[in-house]
Structures are given as C-alpha cells and as structure tokens.
Amino acid sequence: MRGFKIVGLLVIVSSVFGCSDMTSSLVQVRNAWVREPPGGHPITGAYMEITNTSNAICEIIQVSSPKVGRVEIHQTKHDNGTMRMRKIDSLKLRPGEQIILQPGGLHLMLMDLADDLKAGDILMLLLHFSDGTKQQVESSVRKGTYE
C-alpha cells in the first residue's frame, strides 16, 4: 500500500512541475545532426526535430556542449530580400508541438569549437530547460551544403 502512495505522489509531482527531470524525456529529439565545418572553421550549425510530448509547456533556454565554447539559438528570416540571422532567447514548445531546427530557419549556432569536427563524429549537446532540468542529445556530424 505504501508503494502505491509513493507512486501516486510521484505522478502528482511530475504533473505539477511539467518538464521536470521525470518528464524531460517526454521532449523527444530526433534527427539531430551538426554540419561539418569547412576547413576547420570554428563555427557551424546544429539541427534537429524537437517534439514536446508532455502536457506542459517546455522552454529550452540554453544549449551547451563541452566541445563548444558558445551555443546560440538563431532564427533566419527574409528581410527586404536579404537573409538575416538573429539570436533568440529561448524555444517554447506547447504540449504536442514540434519545432524543426533546419538550415535556413531556426537552428543552433555552435561557436568556438574546441575540436576539428569531421563527418562521422558524434557531438553531445545538452538542452537546458527553464525549470532547471537538462536533456542530453547525441548529434552526428555530417557534410551538408551551405545555403
């Protein structure tokens, strides 16, 4: 009987705190990849599909990696015939929402790379949520065209 009470309490706590340690796995990340930087250039982009499968709003406020000096969330938009990138503070995902980070749109800018990334390498990224939880993402490095 005591076990049922503990399980019930855990269910209540996880539903109250939404995107917490117990539910951060409900944010699914698929197809995560990093573009191989040309000629050892210290800046590149990272892309992925992020789906919030929880019942709460989840907000990604930062992304980090031990092999990257700085990661910024960027949005690319057309402005009077010119493509412009701008840094945005966070990504909010409503319950059930999917955000696609892709070349020419929302993406992650990886700056001050510590290593020379090559196609076939794996780069670990860490998503930081507004509630203090984190989720690790394995990203494969591959060649890609620059747009």
NORDA-V153262 format. One record per residue. N is the residue number from 1. RES is the residue in one small letter. PSI is psi in whole degrees, -180 to 180 (NA if undefined). OMEGA is omega in radians with two decimals (* if undefined). Layout:
# NORDA-V153262
n res psi omega
N RES PSI OMEGA
N RES PSI OMEGA
This chain:
# NORDA-V153262
n res psi omega
1 m -39 -3.13
2 r -37 3.11
3 g -39 3.12
4 f -37 3.11
5 k -41 3.14
6 i -46 3.12
7 v -44 3.11
8 g -42 3.10
9 l -42 3.12
10 l -39 3.11
11 v -44 3.13
12 i -47 -3.13
13 v -44 -3.10
14 s -34 3.12
15 s -30 3.11
16 v -42 -3.05
17 f 0 3.01
18 g -107 -3.01
19 c 58 -3.13
20 s -176 -3.13
21 d -40 -3.08
22 m -27 -3.06
23 t -3 -3.12
24 s -24 3.07
25 s -13 3.08
26 l -8 2.96
27 v 106 -3.10
28 q 136 3.08
29 v 128 3.14
30 r 157 3.04
31 n 43 3.13
32 a 127 3.11
33 w 158 3.13
34 v 135 3.12
35 r 132 3.06
36 e 122 -3.13
37 p 143 -3.13
38 p 131 3.02
39 g 37 3.11
40 g 16 3.12
41 h 139 -3.04
42 p 13 3.14
43 i 139 3.06
44 t -178 -3.13
45 g 154 3.05
46 a 146 -3.01
47 y 153 3.14
48 m 170 3.01
49 e 126 -3.12
50 i 125 3.14
51 t 130 3.07
52 n 107 3.13
53 t 8 3.12
54 s 179 3.11
55 n 11 -3.10
56 a 157 3.03
57 i 133 3.06
58 c 136 -3.12
59 e 122 3.06
60 i 117 -3.06
61 i -13 -3.12
62 q 154 3.01
63 v 139 -3.14
64 s 168 3.07
65 s 140 3.11
66 p -18 -3.11
67 k 8 -3.10
68 v 129 -3.14
69 g -40 -3.09
70 r 138 3.06
71 v 130 3.09
72 e 146 3.02
73 i 126 -3.09
74 h 152 3.02
75 q 132 3.08
76 t 131 3.13
77 k 154 3.01
78 h 132 3.12
79 d 103 -3.12
80 n 47 3.08
81 g 2 -3.14
82 t 137 3.06
83 m 128 3.13
84 r 138 3.06
85 m 142 3.02
86 r 147 3.12
87 k 139 3.02
88 i 154 -3.00
89 d -33 -3.06
90 s 170 3.02
91 l 118 3.09
92 k 131 3.10
93 l 119 3.05
94 r 161 3.09
95 p 128 3.13
96 g -8 -3.08
97 e 145 3.04
98 q 134 3.04
99 i 133 3.13
100 i 118 3.03
101 l 121 -3.03
102 q 159 3.08
103 p 136 3.12
104 g 4 -3.14
105 g -140 3.02
106 l 139 3.12
107 h 172 3.05
108 l 131 3.03
109 m 121 3.11
110 l 118 -3.05
111 m 149 -3.13
112 d 55 3.12
113 l 134 -3.12
114 a -30 -3.10
115 d 159 3.05
116 d 104 -3.10
117 l 135 3.12
118 k 151 3.09
119 a 134 -3.11
120 g -20 3.09
121 d 163 3.04
122 i 132 3.07
123 l 124 3.11
124 m 130 3.06
125 l 149 -3.14
126 l 118 3.09
127 l 129 3.12
128 h 125 -3.11
129 f 157 -3.10
130 s -21 3.13
131 d 5 3.10
132 g -7 3.12
133 t 166 -3.11
134 k 153 3.09
135 q 127 -3.12
136 q 141 -3.13
137 v 127 3.08
138 e 121 -3.09
139 s 130 3.10
140 s 140 3.10
141 v 131 3.12
142 r 162 3.10
143 k 147 3.11
144 g 154 3.13
145 t 152 3.08
146 y 129 -3.09
147 e NA *
